[in-house]
Amino acid sequence: MSRAAFLVLALLLLAGAVAVGAARLLGRSGSRGSVLVAVVARWIAAWALWTFAGGLARYYGLLGAYDGTLFAALALGLGFWEYRTRVRAGPETGRMIFVGGQFVWLVFVGVQNGWLGR
C-alpha cells in the first residue's frame, strides 16, 4: 500500500475517532462518525485478512494469482455504499452489504483462478 493511501486511511480513522468522541460527549453514540469508523475499520480488517489468506494460498500453490489491490478498489466502493445504507437503513442492512461484498470477492478470486469457469 502506498504511503499516500495509508495517510488518507489514517486521517480518516483519526477524524472519525474525533467525531465519535465529540458525539459521546454530546450524548449521541450512534452518530455518523461512529458509523464511519466502524465501516472503515471493518473494510481495512477484511482487506488485511483477504490479503494474508491470499498470500498464503498463493505461496502454498492453492492459487495461481491473487492481487489484493483489486480488493482495495472493491472495498472503497462497497464501503461507501455500506456507510450510506447503514446511516439510512440501519446496521443490519449495512452488514448485508459487507457480507455480500466478501462473497463477491470470493467468486472473483475463484473465476480469476479458474475454479468457477470450467
N, CA, C and O of each residue as an XYZ file, in Angstrom:
472
protein
N       0.851     -1.162      0.000
C       0.000      0.000      0.000
C       0.900      1.230      0.000
O       1.903      1.270      0.714
N       0.557      2.195     -0.770
C       1.402      3.379     -0.854
C       1.255      4.241      0.397
O       0.288      4.121      1.149
N       2.222      5.094      0.593
C       2.195      5.972      1.773
C       1.016      6.933      1.738
O       0.440      7.253      2.778
N       0.661      7.387      0.557
C      -0.457      8.322      0.446
C      -1.772      7.654      0.848
O      -2.584      8.251      1.555
N      -1.979      6.424      0.400
C      -3.205      5.707      0.770
C      -3.238      5.441      2.267
O      -4.286      5.569      2.901
N      -2.102      5.074      2.829
C      -2.034      4.844      4.267
C      -2.330      6.128      5.024
O      -3.046      6.100      6.025
N      -1.795      7.250      4.565
C      -2.038      8.535      5.220
C      -3.514      8.923      5.159
O      -4.069      9.416      6.141
N      -4.143      8.702      4.017
C      -5.575      9.006      3.874
C      -6.394      8.149      4.834
O      -7.295      8.657      5.504
N      -6.087      6.849      4.907
C      -6.812      5.964      5.819
C      -6.601      6.372      7.269
O      -7.547      6.379      8.057
N      -5.367      6.714      7.625
C      -5.079      7.126      8.996
C      -5.819      8.414      9.350
O      -6.378      8.531     10.441
N      -5.823      9.377      8.433
C      -6.541     10.632      8.689
C      -8.050     10.406      8.787
O      -8.725     11.037      9.601
N      -8.568      9.515      7.964
C      -9.989      9.199      8.005
C     -10.370      8.567      9.344
O     -11.376      8.933      9.951
N      -9.555      7.615      9.792
C      -9.818      6.987     11.093
C      -9.676      7.986     12.234
O     -10.474      7.969     13.172
N      -8.677      8.853     12.166
C      -8.491      9.858     13.214
C      -9.666     10.830     13.252
O     -10.165     11.160     14.328
N     -10.105     11.284     12.093
C     -11.259     12.192     12.045
C     -12.509     11.504     12.573
O     -13.303     12.117     13.286
N     -12.683     10.254     12.233
C     -13.826      9.502     12.746
C     -13.758      9.318     14.243
O     -14.775      9.417     14.928
N     -12.559      9.049     14.766
C     -12.405      8.883     16.213
C     -12.708     10.183     16.950
O     -13.323     10.166     18.017
N     -12.281     11.297     16.389
C     -12.599     12.603     16.995
C     -14.103     12.837     16.959
O     -14.678     13.329     17.930
N     -14.742     12.492     15.849
C     -16.191     12.658     15.743
C     -16.928     11.765     16.738
O     -17.929     12.180     17.322
N     -16.441     10.552     16.932
C     -17.067      9.645     17.901
C     -16.927     10.206     19.309
O     -17.885     10.193     20.083
N     -15.745     10.697     19.642
C     -15.540     11.288     20.963
C     -16.449     12.488     21.200
O     -17.021     12.634     22.280
N     -16.580     13.340     20.199
C     -17.469     14.500     20.332
C     -18.924     14.062     20.467
O     -19.676     14.651     21.243
N     -19.322     13.051     19.732
C     -20.701     12.563     19.816
C     -20.988     11.965     21.186
O     -22.076     12.148     21.730
N     -20.029     11.262     21.735
C     -20.228     10.679     23.069
C     -20.324     11.762     24.129
O     -21.101     11.643     25.077
N     -19.537     12.818     23.973
C     -19.628     13.933     24.921
C     -20.996     14.596     24.859
O     -21.510     15.072     25.871
N     -21.584     14.624     23.666
C     -22.897     15.240     23.496
C     -24.041     14.261     23.730
O     -25.207     14.650     23.673
N     -23.719     12.989     23.993
C     -24.752     12.014     24.312
C     -25.374     11.312     23.132
O     -26.451     10.731     23.263
N     -24.725     11.347     21.978
C     -25.256     10.693     20.781
C     -24.264      9.640     20.299
O     -23.405      9.937     19.469
N     -24.371      8.410     20.809
C     -23.370      7.392     20.496
C     -23.529      6.776     19.112
O     -22.556      6.238     18.583
N     -24.687      6.829     18.515
C     -24.904      6.247     17.190
C     -24.723      7.252     16.085
O     -25.491      7.252     15.123
N     -23.738      8.103     16.195
C     -23.558      9.196     15.248
C     -22.956      8.710     13.935
O     -22.511      7.568     13.821
N     -22.952      9.584     12.970
C     -22.358      9.273     11.678
C     -20.865      9.006     11.807
O     -20.312      8.184     11.076
N     -20.216      9.694     12.729
C     -18.787      9.475     12.947
C     -18.495      8.072     13.425
O     -17.550      7.440     12.953
N     -19.291      7.575     14.355
C     -19.062      6.216     14.842
C     -19.371      5.185     13.760
O     -18.715      4.147     13.679
N     -20.360      5.472     12.938
C     -20.670      4.573     11.819
C     -19.506      4.571     10.827
O     -19.120      3.518     10.321
N     -18.954      5.743     10.553
C     -17.823      5.846      9.627
C     -16.621      5.062     10.146
O     -15.989      4.326      9.388
N     -16.301      5.210     11.422
C     -15.167      4.487     11.994
C     -15.407      2.979     11.915
O     -14.495      2.226     11.571
N     -16.609      2.537     12.226
C     -16.913      1.105     12.189
C     -16.786      0.543     10.779
O     -16.225     -0.537     10.593
N     -17.298      1.258      9.791
C     -17.254      0.778      8.405
C     -15.813      0.754      7.886
O     -15.399     -0.220      7.257
N     -15.055      1.812      8.143
C     -13.669      1.856      7.669
C     -12.846      0.767      8.336
O     -12.062      0.088      7.673
N     -13.013      0.595      9.632
C     -12.257     -0.445     10.344
C     -12.617     -1.835      9.839
O     -11.743     -2.691      9.702
N     -13.882     -2.063      9.564
C     -14.315     -3.371      9.069
C     -13.695     -3.685      7.711
O     -13.237     -4.806      7.490
N     -13.674     -2.717      6.803
C     -13.128     -2.969      5.472
C     -11.609     -3.074      5.487
O     -11.039     -3.833      4.704
N     -10.942     -2.323      6.366
C      -9.485     -2.468      6.482
C      -9.142     -3.847      7.019
O      -8.205     -4.485      6.538
N      -9.893     -4.316      8.014
C      -9.654     -5.655      8.561
C      -9.909     -6.723      7.501
O      -9.146     -7.684      7.393
N     -10.972     -6.564      6.721
C     -11.258     -7.541      5.661
C     -10.153     -7.547      4.619
O      -9.745     -8.613      4.157
N      -9.662     -6.369      4.243
C      -8.569     -6.284      3.282
C      -7.326     -6.992      3.814
O      -6.678     -7.749      3.091
N      -7.000     -6.744      5.079
C      -5.818     -7.378      5.669
C      -5.969     -8.901      5.715
O      -5.029     -9.624      5.383
N      -7.128     -9.387      6.117
C      -7.334    -10.834      6.190
C      -7.332    -11.493      4.818
O      -6.730    -12.552      4.642
N      -8.001    -10.879      3.842
C      -8.019    -11.451      2.495
C      -6.620    -11.445      1.892
O      -6.231    -12.405      1.228
N      -5.866    -10.383      2.113
C      -4.515    -10.309      1.571
C      -3.618    -11.361      2.211
O      -2.827    -12.006      1.524
N      -3.739    -11.533      3.514
C      -2.961    -12.553      4.219
C      -3.329    -13.953      3.720
O      -2.450    -14.750      3.392
N      -4.621    -14.243      3.665
C      -5.070    -15.563      3.215
C      -4.703    -15.803      1.753
O      -4.285    -16.903      1.394
N      -4.852    -14.795      0.918
C      -4.490    -14.939     -0.491
C      -2.997    -15.148     -0.681
O      -2.582    -15.939     -1.528
N      -2.186    -14.442      0.104
C      -0.744    -14.635      0.031
C      -0.332    -16.030      0.465
O       0.523    -16.653     -0.164
N      -0.937    -16.521      1.537
C      -0.637    -17.883      1.982
C      -1.079    -18.920      0.949
O      -0.347    -19.863      0.650
N      -2.269    -18.736      0.417
C      -2.776    -19.689     -0.577
C      -1.906    -19.680     -1.828
O      -1.669    -20.730     -2.426
N      -1.441    -18.534     -2.217
C      -0.562    -18.454     -3.389
C       0.793    -19.090     -3.095
O       1.352    -19.782     -3.946
N       1.314    -18.864     -1.915
C       2.606    -19.437     -1.518
C       2.556    -20.962     -1.521
O       3.502    -21.618     -1.957
N       1.455    -21.518     -1.036
C       1.330    -22.969     -0.961
C       0.744    -23.599     -2.220
O       0.481    -24.801     -2.243
N       0.539    -22.808     -3.260
C       0.121    -23.352     -4.538
C      -1.369    -23.561     -4.709
O      -1.786    -24.182     -5.687
N      -2.179    -23.070     -3.800
C      -3.624    -23.222     -3.938
C      -4.223    -22.216     -4.915
O      -5.266    -22.469     -5.518
N      -3.560    -21.079     -5.064
C      -3.994    -20.046     -6.007
C      -2.886    -19.776     -7.002
O      -1.708    -19.762     -6.646
N      -3.266    -19.564     -8.237
C      -2.286    -19.186     -9.240
C      -2.037    -17.694     -9.265
O      -0.930    -17.246     -9.563
N      -3.079    -16.916     -8.948
C      -2.970    -15.462     -8.976
C      -3.807    -14.874     -7.843
O      -4.903    -15.350     -7.546
N      -3.273    -13.846     -7.229
C      -4.030    -13.109     -6.224
C      -3.489    -11.692     -6.182
O      -2.283    -11.481     -6.054
N      -4.386    -10.721     -6.289
C      -3.995     -9.316     -6.263
C      -4.864     -8.583     -5.252
O      -6.044     -8.344     -5.509
N      -4.298     -8.224     -4.110
C      -5.042     -7.563     -3.049
C      -5.450     -6.136     -3.368
O      -6.356     -5.598     -2.732
N      -4.792     -5.509     -4.353
C      -5.173     -4.142     -4.691
C      -6.558     -4.092     -5.329
O      -7.262     -3.089     -5.210
N      -6.947     -5.163     -5.999
C      -8.303     -5.193     -6.562
C      -9.347     -5.222     -5.449
O     -10.418     -4.630     -5.582
N      -9.031     -5.913     -4.348
C      -9.951     -5.915     -3.221
C     -10.057     -4.523     -2.609
O     -11.132     -4.115     -2.171
N      -8.947     -3.797     -2.579
C      -8.980     -2.431     -2.048
C      -9.935     -1.560     -2.856
O     -10.666     -0.748     -2.288
N      -9.932     -1.722     -4.168
C     -10.857     -0.961     -5.019
C     -12.306     -1.358     -4.728
O     -13.185     -0.501     -4.643
N     -12.547     -2.654     -4.578
C     -13.889     -3.128     -4.229
C     -14.310     -2.587     -2.862
O     -15.457     -2.180     -2.673
N     -13.379     -2.588     -1.917
C     -13.683     -2.130     -0.562
C     -14.039     -0.650     -0.530
O     -14.907     -0.245      0.244
N     -13.394      0.158     -1.347
C     -13.724      1.586     -1.384
C     -15.161      1.803     -1.835
O     -15.912      2.556     -1.215
N     -15.531      1.143     -2.911
C     -16.889      1.305     -3.424
C     -17.945      0.740     -2.495
O     -18.937      1.405     -2.197
N     -17.738     -0.482     -2.038
C     -18.725     -1.112     -1.162
C     -18.738     -0.484      0.227
O     -19.780     -0.443      0.882
N     -17.581      0.005      0.681
C     -17.539      0.694      1.968
C     -18.375      1.965      1.948
O     -19.100      2.253      2.900
N     -18.273      2.724      0.862
C     -19.091      3.928      0.716
C     -20.568      3.572      0.686
O     -21.386      4.233      1.325
N     -20.910      2.517     -0.064
C     -22.299      2.074     -0.157
C     -22.794      1.576      1.199
O     -23.921      1.868      1.597
N     -21.948      0.823      1.908
C     -22.343      0.329      3.227
C     -22.590      1.481      4.201
O     -23.561      1.462      4.956
N     -21.716      2.475      4.181
C     -21.882      3.629      5.068
C     -23.204      4.338      4.792
O     -23.970      4.614      5.715
N     -23.466      4.628      3.531
C     -24.713      5.328      3.174
C     -25.937      4.509      3.572
O     -26.916      5.050      4.086
N     -25.874      3.204      3.332
C     -27.000      2.334      3.663
C     -27.176      2.224      5.169
O     -28.300      2.247      5.669
N     -26.078      2.104      5.886
C     -26.167      1.959      7.338
C     -26.721      3.218      7.999
O     -27.466      3.128      8.975
N     -26.365      4.386      7.476
C     -26.907      5.631      8.026
C     -28.401      5.722      7.765
O     -29.151      6.183      8.625
N     -28.840      5.289      6.596
C     -30.253      5.414      6.226
C     -31.128      4.273      6.725
O     -32.249      4.504      7.178
N     -30.618      3.023      6.644
C     -31.487      1.871      6.914
C     -31.110      1.074      8.156
O     -31.863      0.187      8.558
N     -29.985      1.357      8.768
C     -29.616      0.646      9.982
C     -28.467     -0.320      9.797
O     -28.061     -0.610      8.671
N     -27.940     -0.818     10.910
C     -26.740     -1.661     10.857
C     -26.943     -3.017     10.194
O     -26.011     -3.533      9.577
N     -28.115     -3.603     10.298
C     -28.335     -4.923      9.713
C     -28.205     -4.886      8.197
O     -27.587     -5.769      7.603
N     -28.773     -3.890      7.584
C     -28.701     -3.749      6.133
C     -27.271     -3.466      5.693
O     -26.820     -3.976      4.667
N     -26.559     -2.653      6.468
C     -25.156     -2.386      6.155
C     -24.309     -3.639      6.227
O     -23.429     -3.842      5.391
N     -24.566     -4.485      7.221
C     -23.812     -5.732      7.347
C     -24.070     -6.666      6.166
O     -23.182     -7.410      5.751
N     -25.281     -6.625      5.632
C     -25.578     -7.463      4.462
C     -24.715     -7.046      3.275
O     -24.273     -7.899      2.506
N     -24.474     -5.765      3.117
C     -23.607     -5.297      2.039
C     -22.181     -5.777      2.278
O     -21.506     -6.202      1.341
N     -21.715     -5.713      3.521
C     -20.366     -6.166      3.840
C     -20.203     -7.656      3.540
O     -19.244     -8.053      2.878
N     -21.122     -8.470      4.017
C     -21.035     -9.920      3.794
C     -21.180    -10.239      2.309
O     -20.469    -11.098      1.789
N     -22.084     -9.564      1.631
C     -22.227     -9.763      0.189
C     -20.956     -9.412     -0.560
O     -20.597    -10.088     -1.525
N     -20.274     -8.366     -0.129
C     -19.000     -7.995     -0.745
C     -17.947     -9.074     -0.584
O     -17.136     -9.295     -1.483
N     -17.956     -9.749      0.561
C     -16.996    -10.846      0.770
C     -17.286    -12.002     -0.184
O     -16.364    -12.606     -0.732
N     -18.554    -12.302     -0.377
C     -18.922    -13.362     -1.320
C     -18.564    -12.977     -2.753
O     -18.095    -13.814     -3.525
N     -18.783    -11.727     -3.105
C     -18.414    -11.267     -4.444
C     -16.913    -11.437     -4.650
O     -16.478    -11.883     -5.712
N     -16.122    -11.083     -3.644
C     -14.669    -11.221     -3.757
C     -14.261    -12.689     -3.882
O     -13.370    -13.023     -4.663
N     -14.904    -13.557     -3.122
C     -14.599    -14.979     -3.198
C     -14.902    -15.531     -4.589
O     -14.119    -16.312     -5.130
N     -16.017    -15.135     -5.163
C     -16.364    -15.567     -6.524
C     -15.365    -14.999     -7.525
O     -14.961    -15.692     -8.459
N     -14.966    -13.750     -7.340
C     -13.987    -13.130     -8.233
C     -12.660    -13.885     -8.206
O     -12.081    -14.162     -9.256
N     -12.182    -14.215     -7.018
C     -10.924    -14.973     -6.898
C     -11.087    -16.352     -7.532
O     -10.167    -16.849     -8.182
N     -12.246    -16.967     -7.347
C     -12.491    -18.266     -7.964
C     -12.475    -18.203     -9.474
O     -11.883    -19.068    -10.120
N     -13.107    -17.207    -10.049
C     -13.116    -17.042    -11.504
C     -11.712    -16.715    -12.002
O     -11.285    -17.237    -13.032
N     -10.992    -15.860    -11.283
C      -9.645    -15.478    -11.669
C      -8.693    -16.681    -11.701
O      -7.758    -16.714    -12.502
N      -8.930    -17.647    -10.847
C      -8.059    -18.815    -10.771
C      -8.636    -20.041    -11.466
O      -8.074    -21.131    -11.359
N      -9.745    -19.881    -12.176
C     -10.298    -20.951    -12.982
C     -11.108    -21.976    -12.202
O     -11.336    -23.075    -12.707
N     -11.544    -21.662    -11.009
C     -12.324    -22.607    -10.219
C     -13.774    -22.680    -10.668
O     -14.406    -23.732    -10.569
N     -14.304    -21.560    -11.164
C     -15.741    -21.490    -11.440
C     -16.072    -21.362    -12.919
O     -17.249    -21.278    -13.267
N     -15.111    -21.346    -13.775
C     -15.405    -21.102    -15.183
C     -15.349    -22.333    -16.056
O     -15.492    -22.221    -17.273
N     -15.149    -23.490    -15.486
C     -14.952    -24.680    -16.324
C     -16.094    -25.627    -16.231
O     -16.080    -26.675    -16.875
